[in-house]
Amino acid sequence: MNKLKTKLLLATFLVAIAIAICTVNAKAQTDVDINATNASNLTVTFDIESGTLTVIHTGKDTTFWHPGQIGEVNQFDAAGDFEGTYIGQTSGPYGGLFSRVNAESDSWASFWAQDWQHFNVLSGNHIYNTDGYFAAWASGDPAEMNMKFVGSMYVWSEATNPYYEPCLLGSSIGKHAVVTQSGVLEGDLLLAVSTTGFATLQNSNIWGWGISEGGSAYTNYGGGTRSVSATGNGIYQQNGYGKDHLRFNGLEFPSGGYVSLTGYFIGGISGTYDMEGD
């Protein structure tokens, strides 16, 4: 095997019809870029010893409401020594996606998932001019990401997939959700942990964070609790912003507000958190 890292444009898929099916196997020491549009079934199985992987899946409206316009984009980036599977599907005719990623490091690796939602398109005929953004990341040795991202007409959400695996695991992990209406920031939530040990984010049920077409971002879609834990020494960061309303770890800001919490821990940390901004 050539030990020089090479640049390989493995595939660029511009699939115009929703019945398209694409299966890709990525292996060895390489950099891989995959770009798919409206692929009803996109499966990428990867085992990369030293390199990078980028998968971009785009959903477009196939109805008369917003023909050809983008409803959702899901992107997964990885670097280092890692293996796993990315599966993407279209979710309905309005440009929504159903994306799943299960990735783990063989030594050091970093994983980064992002999702963009355009609810004018996703909803069919609702015009609230709401756009959402979500990111999740995990890096370290070991590192894991086990998540799914579900776009629907009025609510977008992420979840642990499967529920019994760690949602995120690594020495640096985090989640970030942003929602805007007509370009105005409505809610902005962030939680991040960096430690000399390893940290995890978990949900008491399968669902995690969510974004709604009404202009809300929240950490507790589907109810239950959200927990964070870490070993070692490190930094805990939690930020919450709501233009008209903010809930932050049980505190209510009925007219909006912003909270930034930074904690420095020795010997680990554990507990629950709860945020909503709109």
GIHULIN-V756606 format. One record per helix or strand. SS is the DSSP state (2 for helix, 1 for strand). FROM is the first residue (numbers start at 1). LEN is the number of residues. If there is no record, write none. Layout:
BEGIN
SS&FROM&LEN / SS&FROM&LEN
END
This chain:
BEGIN
1&6&7 / 1&21&8 / 1&30&8 / 1&41&21 / 1&70&22 / 1&94&1 / 1&96&23 / 2&119&4 / 1&130&11 / 1&144&8 / 1&155&6 / 1&168&14 / 1&184&20 / 1&207&6 / 1&217&2 / 1&226&5 / 1&234&9 / 1&246&3 / 1&251&3 / 1&257&9 / 1&269&5 / 1&275&3
END
